[in-house]
Amino acid sequence: MTNFEDNLRQVKAYFKDKLITYGATAQGADWNSPQSQEIRFDQLIKVIREVSGFSILDYGCGYGALADYLCMKGYEYTLYVGYDILEPMIQTARQLHEGMERIIFTSDIAQIPTVDYAVASGVFNIRLNASYEQWTEYTLACVEKLNTLTSKGFSVNFLTKYSDKERMEERPDLYFADPCFLFDYCKRRFSKNVALLHDYNLYDFTILVRKQ
């Protein structure tokens, strides 16, 4: 387990370097562009069934871009909780959203309350030196946590194993997940209402788990 914990520290260092290099931008959160970031947000927020009166956890929130995107799209949440394992990201998010009501940022998972919905965007893409099996185990543990923290549903996106072979060979540090496996896992364990979105022209997919 020590080696895996070392790998998680390296993942933190990877994202810290992105933040230092690019700042509070899509590239600073390791996305190719603001456009691709927003396309992914559009898929993830499909799990939300109301436009107001809901609480939401942004698991792996980075600098809090989703909080702003939801407001731009006309959503009115009663509480937005941003969680990230990287403390400098949390500090940046707090600075950007200083004085804004109904928004909390934390790097302490014990401080996260139960919410209506949770979303996780790009959280599992970078596995670095962890084996595929190790990273899958870690991913499933995090998805289980999302389930326990939500009452109405959650959504998660992943890079897909249906990406071009050359692309996957060029980036062995990335986690290209199996959409069929994850759909089956969520369907069997969490809800009968599970959707797999794999039709938005990016090298990834989104799983929606609706509990009600």
Backbone as a ProteinNet text record, in pm:
[ID]
protein_1_A
[PRIMARY]
MTNFEDNLRQVKAYFKDKLITYGATAQGADWNSPQSQEIRFDQLIKVIREVSGFSILDYGCGYGALADYLCMKGYEYTLYVGYDILEPMIQTARQLHEGMERIIFTSDIAQIPTVDYAVASGVFNIRLNASYEQWTEYTLACVEKLNTLTSKGFSVNFLTKYSDKERMEERPDLYFADPCFLFDYCKRRFSKNVALLHDYNLYDFTILVRKQ
[TERTIARY]
83.3	0	86.8	207.4	297.1	327.1	351.3	380.6	263	140.7	23.8	8.1	34.8	28.4	133.2	250.2	352.7	302.7	231.1	177.3	74	-9.9	-108.2	-38.9	72.8	148.4	202.6	242.6	290.5	176.8	56.9	-59.9	-86	-78	-93.8	10.2	135	242.5	217.1	161.2	128	29	-77.2	-179.1	-131.8	-47.4	8.9	92.2	168.5	249	161.3	49	-44.4	-101	-136.1	-192.5	-90.2	34	140.3	167.2	165.3	198.2	87.6	-38.1	-149.3	-248.5	-237.7	-329.8	-469.3	-565.4	-704.7	-773.9	-736.5	-790.7	-821.4	-884.5	-911.8	-781.7	-677.4	-547.9	-486.3	-512.1	-463.1	-526.1	-643.3	-708.9	-684.8	-591.1	-546.4	-648.5	-731.4	-816.8	-753.2	-784.1	-724.7	-772.1	-897.6	-955.7	-1078.1	-1120.5	-1245.9	-1365.3	-1360.9	-1472.3	-1490.4	-1379.9	-1390.8	-1431.3	-1386.3	-1426.5	-1577.3	-1631.8	-1774.5	-1858.9	-1809.4	-1880.7	-1897	-1792.2	-1798	-1893	-1887.5	-1981.8	-2126.1	-2154.4	-2290.3	-2340.6	-2251.4	-2291.6	-2314.7	-2224.1	-2230.8	-2355.3	-2392.5	-2505.1	-2640.9	-2640.3	-2766.2	-2825.4	-2744.1	-2796	-2886.4	-2874.3	-2954	-3093.6	-3195.5	-3332.5	-3408.3	-3353.8	-3420.8	-3324.2	-3377.6	-3291	-3260.7	-3329.1	-3303.8	-3334.2	-3286.3	-3320.9	-3248.3	-3129.7	-3055.3	-2915	-2856	-2717.4	-2631.3	-2504.1	-2418.9	-2275.3	-2212.4	-2070.9	-1994.4	-1892.5	-1801.4	-1675.4	-1666.9	-1560.7	-1441.6	-1334.7	-1223.2	-1251.3	-1281.9	-1337.2	-1235.4	-1105.3	-1007.4	-1028.3	-1031.6	-1047.4	-1193.7	-1286.9	-1429.1	-1502.3	-1455.3	-1517.1	-1662.8	-1695.3	-1833.1	-1931.7	-1890.7	-1979.1	-2022.5	-1927.3	-1957.2	-2039.3	-2008.1	-2078.9	-2226.2	-2253.1	-2391.9	-2469.4	-2407.5	-2473.5	-2499.3	-2400.9	-2415	-2529.7	-2551.1	-2656.6	-2793.4	-2799.2	-2926.4	-2964.9	-2871.7	-2900.8	-2881.2	-2969.2	-2960.3	-2951.2	-2829.4	-2809.6	-2819.8	-2865.4	-2869.4	-2732.6	-2653.4	-2518.2	-2432.8	-2316.4	-2214.8	-2093.9	-2051.8	-1933.5	-1827.1	-1715.3	-1604	-1498.3	-1464.1	-1361.9	-1249.1	-1126	-1010	-898.1	-821.3	-711.3	-592.6	-591.1	-478.9	-512.2	-445.8	-475	-454.2	-349.8	-335.6	-455	-517.4	-639	-750.8	-765.3	-869.2	-845	-721.7	-688.5	-722	-690.8	-722.9	-874	-946.6	-1093.1	-1154.5	-1102.6	-1154.2	-1130	-1013.3	-981.8	-1074.3	-1099.7	-1184.1	-1329.9	-1372.4	-1513.4	-1533.9	-1439.9	-1447.8	-1574.5	-1644.7	-1765.2	-1890.7	-1878.3	-1996.1	-2068.2	-2197.8	-2276.5	-2303.5	-2328.7	-2369.5	-2258.3	-2132.8	-2020.3	-1916.5	-1874.5	-1772.6	-1666	-1540.6	-1430.8	-1350.9	-1314.3	-1238.6	-1151.3	-1041.2	-958.1	-969.7	-1061.9	-1086.7	-1216.1	-1204.7	-1324.2	-1419.1	-1366.9	-1451.9	-1548	-1519.3	-1605.1	-1719.7	-1723.5	-1826.4	-1959.5	-2065.3	-2196.8	-2264.5	-2370.3	-2452.2	-2523.5	-2521.5	-2581.5	-2679.4	-2752.5	-2844.3	-2767	-2672.2	-2598.7	-2448.3	-2374.5	-2229.5	-2185.9	-2083.8	-2023.6	-1872.9	-1809.6	-1664	-1614.1	-1541.5	-1496	-1344.1	-1297.1	-1154.6	-1073.3	-1140.9	-1072.4	-981.7	-1020.1	-950	-864.3	-844.6	-774.3	-625.4	-561.4	-416.7	-382.8	-323.9	-285.3	-134.1	-58.3	87.7	142.1	208.5	275.2	191.4	72.6	-13.9	-55.2	-69	-115.3	-262.6	-305.6	-446	-536.4	-495.2	-576.1	-581.3	-467.2	-464.3	-553.9	-544.9	-621.1	-770.6	-805.1	-945.5	-1000	-922.4	-964.6	-984.3	-891.8	-902.7	-1026	-1048.7	-1163.3	-1294.9	-1306.5	-1429.8	-1453.5	-1346.3	-1360.7	-1414.5	-1366.2	-1414.2	-1559.2	-1595.6	-1734.3	-1827.7	-1783.3	-1862.2	-1882.8	-1778.7	-1789.4	-1891.2	-1890.2	-1987.8	-2129.6	-2146.5	-2278.7	-2324.7	-2234.1	-2272.8	-2298.4	-2240.1	-2252.2	-2372	-2446.4	-2554.7	-2688.5	-2794.9	-2930	-3007.1	-2973	-3049.2	-2971	-2838.8	-2762.7	-2625.9	-2547.4	-2414.5	-2373.4	-2272.1	-2221.3	-2069.4	-2008.7	-1863.4	-1822.7	-1710.8	-1660.5	-1522	-1489.8	-1364.5	-1315.5	-1186.7	-1133.7	-1176.3	-1198.7	-1253.6	-1149.4	-1165.5	-1076.9	-1104.6	-1209.8	-1238.8	-1168	-1073.5	-991.1	-901.7	-846.9	-756.1	-639.2	-600.4	-492.9	-364.4	-334.6	-211.6	-214	-328.9	-342.9	-315.9	-369.9	-351.5	-206.2	-142.9	-3	89.6	52.6	133.9	126.2	16.8	-3.5	-32.2	70.6	49.8	23.6	42	15.1	-132.3	-213.4	-356.4	-436.6	-553.7	-643.4	-757.8	-752.8	-858.2	-952.6	-1066.3	-1157.3	-1248.9	-1304	-1397.1	-1539.7	-1608.3	-1742.8	-1844.1	-1831.2	-1926.6	-1911.3	-1787.7	-1762.7	-1820.2	-1795.7	-1841.4	-1993	-2052.1	-2198.4	-2256.5	-2203.7	-2252.5	-2233.6	-2118.4	-2089.5	-2191.3	-2215.9	-2310.9	-2453.8	-2487.2	-2622.1	-2651.8	-2553.8	-2573	-2569.8	-2494.3	-2469.6	-2548.9	-2583.9	-2633.6	-2777.8	-2819.7	-2952.4	-2993.3	-3122.5	-3170.3	-3171.9	-3157.3	-3158.4	-3016.7	-2948	-2810.1	-2799.8	-2733.3	-2714.7	-2566.7	-2533.9	-2397.7	-2399.6	-2331.2	-2324.7	-2188.4	-2191.1	-2065	-2076.4	-2146.7	-2180.7	-2158.6	-2052.2	-2031	-1893.1	-1840.8	-1724.6	-1596.8	-1581.6	-1455.6	-1407.6	-1283.3	-1227.9	-1267.9	-1389.7	-1432.8	-1581.9	-1628.1	-1769.8	-1812.1	-1942.3	-1998.9	-2101.6	-2094.5	-2193.4	-2282.9	-2414.1	-2511.9	-2582.5	-2584.2	-2656	-2767.9	-2891.8	-3008.6	-3074.3	-3089.9	-3143.2	-3293.3	-3353.5	-3498	-3561.5
-121.1	0	126.2	110.8	226	278.8	187.6	229.6	304.6	258.6	326.4	464.3	476.3	606.8	701.2	646.9	727.3	775.2	687.8	724.2	835.9	830.9	937.1	1070.4	1064.9	1188.5	1243.9	1154.6	1197.8	1256.3	1200.2	1255.4	1397.8	1417.4	1552.2	1646.8	1600.5	1683.5	1717.1	1621.7	1642.4	1757.8	1755.3	1859.9	1992.3	1985.8	2108.8	2179.6	2102.9	2161	2224.6	2159.6	2215.8	2348.8	2353.2	2474.9	2587.6	2556.1	2656.4	2708.1	2618	2653.6	2733.2	2690.7	2748.2	2828	2819.4	2893.6	2834.4	2914.1	2870.2	2874.9	2779.8	2767.8	2621.1	2594	2455.5	2376.2	2436.7	2368.7	2347.6	2439.5	2424	2306.8	2261.7	2142.1	2022.7	2039	1934.1	1898.3	1996.7	1978	2046.5	1997.1	2052.4	2193.9	2222.3	2351.8	2377.7	2504.3	2532.7	2464.7	2451.9	2389.8	2243	2168.5	2027.1	2012.6	2103.3	2102.6	2121.9	2215.4	2244.1	2132.9	2068.9	1954.3	1845.7	1823.5	1722	1765.5	1892.7	1942.4	1919	1944.7	1928.5	1785.4	1687.6	1548.2	1516.6	1562.1	1530.3	1586.4	1708.4	1772.4	1721.3	1631.6	1568.4	1483.9	1449.8	1372.7	1457.8	1590.6	1681.6	1696.4	1673.6	1673.5	1802.8	1890.2	2016.6	2130.8	2250.4	2365.4	2447.1	2416.6	2490.3	2400.6	2443.2	2374.9	2243.9	2226.9	2102	2131.6	2031.9	2042	1950.6	1989.3	1914.9	1910.9	1797.4	1778.5	1771.3	1854.3	1850.5	1778.7	1649.3	1562	1570.3	1635.2	1667.4	1800.2	1900.5	2026.8	2116.9	2092	2184.6	2324.6	2422.8	2561.4	2605.9	2511	2540.9	2585.5	2544	2588.3	2544.7	2428.5	2379.2	2467.2	2521.7	2609.4	2727.8	2785.6	2899.3	2855.8	2738.6	2690.2	2664.2	2607.2	2583.3	2714.1	2815.8	2947.2	3005.1	2991.4	3042.5	2974.5	2845.8	2769.3	2787.5	2868.7	2898.2	2807.1	2724.1	2637.6	2716.9	2693.3	2760.1	2654.5	2625.3	2524	2586.9	2506.9	2552.5	2537.3	2441.6	2420.2	2354.9	2412.3	2352.6	2321.9	2195.7	2154.7	2111.2	2179.8	2142.3	2070	1949	1868.9	1837.9	1851.5	1815.6	1769	1670.9	1619.1	1714.2	1810.3	1902.8	2033.6	2059.6	2177.9	2308.6	2323.3	2447.8	2475.4	2370.3	2389	2445.2	2391.4	2438	2583.9	2619.1	2757.6	2851	2807.7	2888	2903.3	2793.2	2796.7	2891	2888.3	2978	3124.1	3152.6	3290.3	3339.1	3251.5	3289.4	3307.8	3240.4	3243.9	3309.3	3390.3	3456.2	3542	3525.3	3603.9	3548	3442.7	3384.5	3292	3304.8	3225.1	3085.4	2994.5	2857	2777.9	2818.9	2748.8	2715.3	2587.9	2541.3	2465.1	2489	2412.5	2346.6	2220.7	2147.8	2040.1	2009.2	1895.8	1784	1799.4	1700.3	1626.8	1503.7	1429.4	1406.8	1410.5	1391.5	1508.2	1621.8	1739.7	1743.7	1648	1650.2	1598.9	1678.2	1632	1547.6	1480.6	1412.1	1516.6	1497.5	1593.1	1520.7	1598.4	1537.9	1470.1	1543.6	1494.9	1510.2	1431.1	1448.4	1427.7	1501.4	1482.5	1471.1	1395.5	1380.6	1387.2	1493	1515.2	1505.1	1404.5	1391	1343.1	1296.5	1260.4	1138.6	1047.5	919.7	904.6	1012.3	1001.4	973.1	1031.3	1021.1	913.7	802.7	697.4	686	749.8	749.6	607.2	571.4	440.9	331.8	364.3	261	162.6	36.3	-62.3	-38.5	-93.6	-79.6	-136.3	-249.7	-315.1	-230.9	-175.9	-90.5	31.5	92.9	214.8	184.9	70.9	30.7	11	-52.4	-72.5	61.3	152.6	286.7	359.1	349.9	413.9	362.9	231.9	174.2	216.3	228	273.5	416.5	501.1	639.5	645.8	563.2	560.1	512.7	414.5	370.2	485.7	567	682.4	782.7	807.4	897.5	847.9	717.6	661	687.3	670.8	690.5	837.2	928.2	1071.1	1136	1060.5	1121	1052.4	1131.5	1077	1061.5	1143.2	1139.6	1085.3	1095.2	1040.9	1103	1046	1099.2	1065.9	1136.9	1113.8	1122.4	1041.9	1032.2	1016.2	1078.2	1053.6	990.1	922	849	857.2	847.2	819.6	678.6	656.1	528.1	435.7	308.2	209.5	194.9	258.9	260.3	375.4	437.1	539.8	474.6	557.3	506.1	433.8	321.4	241	321.7	401.2	479.8	580.7	639.6	737.6	672.7	554.8	486.8	442.9	400.6	357.7	475.2	592.1	711.4	758.9	727.1	776.8	662.3	583.1	473.7	522.5	653	710	741.3	725.3	754.5	627.6	646.8	535.5	534.3	440.6	423.8	314.8	355.7	265.3	189.9	81.9	-2.3	42.4	108	159.3	50	-65.1	-173.8	-228.4	-242.3	-289.3	-192.1	-63.7	35.6	51.1	44.3	46.9	-69.6	-189.3	-309.1	-297.8	-246.4	-230.1	-137.9	-24.1	72.9	21	-48.1	-102.1	-207.2	-290.1	-398.2	-349.5	-243.1	-204.7	-82.4	8.2	137.9	169.4	135	176.9	100.9	88.6	31.7	136.5	263.9	374.4	427	367.6	403.8	429.5	537.8	571.5	576.1	529.3	537.1	629.5	741.8	840.2	829.2	793.2	771	825.4	938.8	987.4	1137.3	1188.6	1334.3	1369.6	1281.9	1310.4	1345.8	1291.5	1301.5	1159.9	1150.3	1019	972.6	1000.3	955.7	925.9	884.1	853.5	898.9	907.3	951	849.6	818.3	731.9	817.5	804.6	871.4	767.6	787	698.5	780.4	744	812.3	720.9	768.4	685.1	696.9	801.9	819.9	841.1
0	0	0	56.7	61.9	-77.3	-170.3	-307.5	-367.8	-337.5	-391.2	-329.1	-201.3	-135.6	-193.3	-224.8	-291.7	-427.3	-494.8	-626	-613.3	-509.9	-487.7	-460.7	-388.7	-366	-497.1	-585.6	-716.9	-800.9	-785.5	-855.2	-806.1	-674.9	-618.8	-677.4	-685.8	-739.9	-886.7	-960.1	-1101.2	-1116.6	-1036.8	-1047.5	-988.5	-888.2	-833.2	-939	-1015.4	-1122.6	-1229	-1262.4	-1360.5	-1310.8	-1182.4	-1124.9	-1126.1	-1090	-1089.2	-1230	-1326.1	-1465	-1532.7	-1514.5	-1591	-1506.9	-1374	-1289.1	-1287.2	-1243.4	-1231.3	-1367.4	-1451.5	-1586.8	-1614	-1727.1	-1765.3	-1774.8	-1832.6	-1842.2	-1704.8	-1612.8	-1476.9	-1404.8	-1453.5	-1401.4	-1492.9	-1587.3	-1680.4	-1787.4	-1827.7	-1944.3	-2064.3	-2182.5	-2304.4	-2332.9	-2296.6	-2330.7	-2243.8	-2232.3	-2161.3	-2226.5	-2358.9	-2431	-2390.7	-2384.7	-2347.3	-2201.1	-2118.1	-1977.5	-1965.2	-2041.6	-2034.2	-2094.4	-2199.2	-2256.8	-2151.4	-2075.9	-1969.6	-1858.1	-1821.8	-1721.1	-1765.6	-1892.5	-1944	-1927.4	-1944.9	-1927.4	-1779.4	-1695.2	-1552.6	-1485.9	-1521.9	-1451.6	-1499.4	-1595.5	-1635.6	-1523.2	-1423.3	-1310.7	-1222.8	-1231.1	-1148.6	-1208.9	-1130.2	-1183.4	-1157.1	-1073.5	-1045.7	-1073.2	-1092.7	-1122	-997.2	-886.3	-762.7	-643.4	-527.3	-403.6	-380.2	-436.1	-418.2	-365	-302.2	-257.1	-344	-363.2	-454.7	-405.2	-423.5	-394	-525.6	-538	-652.6	-605.4	-635.5	-585.7	-680.8	-633.5	-722.5	-789.9	-706.9	-757.3	-824.9	-802.2	-857.5	-802.1	-891.5	-847.3	-841.7	-853.6	-835.7	-959.8	-1076.5	-1202	-1214	-1159.5	-1172.5	-1096.7	-982.7	-906.5	-992.1	-1064	-1151.3	-1272.7	-1325.1	-1444.1	-1412.9	-1297	-1257.3	-1248.1	-1189.5	-1180.6	-1318.4	-1407.3	-1543.4	-1617.9	-1585.7	-1650.7	-1584	-1479.3	-1415.5	-1300.7	-1256.2	-1141.3	-1011.8	-915.6	-786.5	-676.3	-633.6	-531	-391.9	-296.5	-157.4	-92.4	-143.4	-92.1	-199.6	-221.5	-308.7	-221.7	-220.9	-146	-246.3	-246.4	-332.1	-251.7	-296.9	-228.5	-324.8	-278.1	-358.6	-266.3	-313.2	-231.7	-230.5	-323	-334.7	-262.7	-151.5	-70.7	-147.7	-231.5	-308.4	-400.4	-452.9	-532.4	-446.1	-326	-234.5	-197.1	-171.3	-137.6	-253.3	-374.2	-492.3	-508.1	-490.1	-502	-399.6	-278.5	-174	-209.2	-262.7	-302.3	-413	-510.7	-623.9	-584.6	-479.4	-440.3	-303.6	-263.6	-133.5	-123.6	-14.1	9.3	-54.1	-134.8	-198.8	-101.2	-93.1	0	-55.2	35.8	3.5	-66.3	-50.9	-111.6	-5.5	-1.8	92.3	13.2	45.5	-13.5	97.7	78.4	180.2	116.7	184.7	145.5	248.9	341.3	446.4	416.3	373.2	332.2	449.3	572.5	690	710.5	647.9	662.2	561.1	470	366.2	422.1	413.9	460.1	352.6	389.1	289.8	205	73.9	-19.7	-111.3	-189.6	-286.8	-399.8	-457.5	-574.4	-555.2	-630.8	-638.5	-783	-822.9	-954.7	-936.8	-1025.2	-1022.5	-1166.2	-1196.7	-1334	-1344.8	-1417.8	-1442.9	-1325.2	-1221.5	-1097.6	-1114.4	-1203	-1211.3	-1336.7	-1409.6	-1538.4	-1523.7	-1422.8	-1407.1	-1304.8	-1350.3	-1255.2	-1240.3	-1328.9	-1323.1	-1316.5	-1205.9	-1198.6	-1134.4	-1090.4	-1032.2	-1141.4	-1103.6	-1201.2	-1233.6	-1345.2	-1384.2	-1275	-1217.7	-1115.1	-987.4	-947.4	-828.6	-845.9	-964.2	-986.1	-996	-1051.9	-1057.2	-916.1	-829.8	-691	-620.6	-641.3	-583.2	-636.4	-766.3	-830.2	-771.7	-758.3	-705.6	-560.3	-483	-344.3	-340.3	-430.9	-437.5	-483.8	-580	-627.7	-516.3	-440.3	-324.3	-226.9	-207.6	-118.4	-171.6	-302	-361.6	-335.7	-341.8	-316.9	-174.2	-77.6	62.1	95.2	19.3	47.8	-20.4	-101.4	-179.8	-154	-165.5	-146.4	-277.2	-377.3	-502.4	-621.5	-617.4	-728.7	-742.6	-832.9	-860.2	-1003.3	-1051.3	-1186.5	-1186	-1272.4	-1279.1	-1424.8	-1463	-1598.1	-1595.5	-1705.5	-1718.6	-1863	-1881.6	-2014.4	-2053.1	-2181.9	-2225.2	-2288	-2263.6	-2324.2	-2474.3	-2523	-2666.5	-2737.8	-2670.6	-2734.8	-2840.8	-2928.1	-3030.3	-2965	-3022.8	-2966.2	-2952.6	-3055.8	-3053.3	-2938.8	-2914.3	-2806.3	-2671	-2650.7	-2523.3	-2503.9	-2611.7	-2602	-2573.4	-2622.6	-2599.3	-2454.4	-2384.5	-2248.4	-2150.8	-2118.8	-2023	-1880.6	-1857.6	-1725	-1703.2	-1807.9	-1797.6	-1769.8	-1711.5	-1680.8	-1780.9	-1872.8	-1972.7	-1922.4	-1870.4	-1800.5	-1896.6	-1844.3	-1918.9	-1888	-1981.4	-1953.5	-1921.8	-1984.2	-1960.2	-1817.9	-1774.1	-1637.9	-1535.2	-1553.4	-1455.7	-1457	-1575.7	-1582.4	-1504.6	-1526.8	-1459.7	-1308	-1266.8	-1124.3	-1057.7	-1119.2	-1062.9	-1066.5	-1173.1	-1188.1	-1080.6	-1052.8	-957	-812.1	-785.6	-646.2	-600.2	-690.6	-644.8	-681.9	-802.2	-846.4	-972.3	-993.4	-1119.3	-1229.2	-1189.2	-1285.4	-1307.4	-1402.5	-1434.4	-1584.4	-1620.2	-1762	-1795.7	-1914.8	-1967.8	-2089	-2080	-2188.6	-2256.4	-2383	-2454.5	-2597.2	-2609.7	-2743.6	-2758.4	-2693.5	-2701.4	-2759	-2841.6	-2926.3	-2850.4	-2730.2	-2658.3	-2626.6	-2581.5	-2552	-2411.6	-2372.7	-2241.2	-2238.9	-2122.9	-2103.8	-1964.3	-1944.1	-1816.5	-1767.8	-1640.3	-1576	-1487.8	-1505.2	-1419.2	-1333.5	-1204.6	-1112.5	-1047.4	-1078.1	-1021.4	-919.8	-799.1	-690.7	-676	-732.6	-719.1	-855.4
[MASK]
++++++++++++++++++++++++++++++++++++++++++++++++++++++++++++++++++++++++++++++++++++++++++++++++++++++++++++++++++++++++++++++++++++++++++++++++++++++++++++++++++++++++++++++++++++++++++++++++++++++++++++++++++++

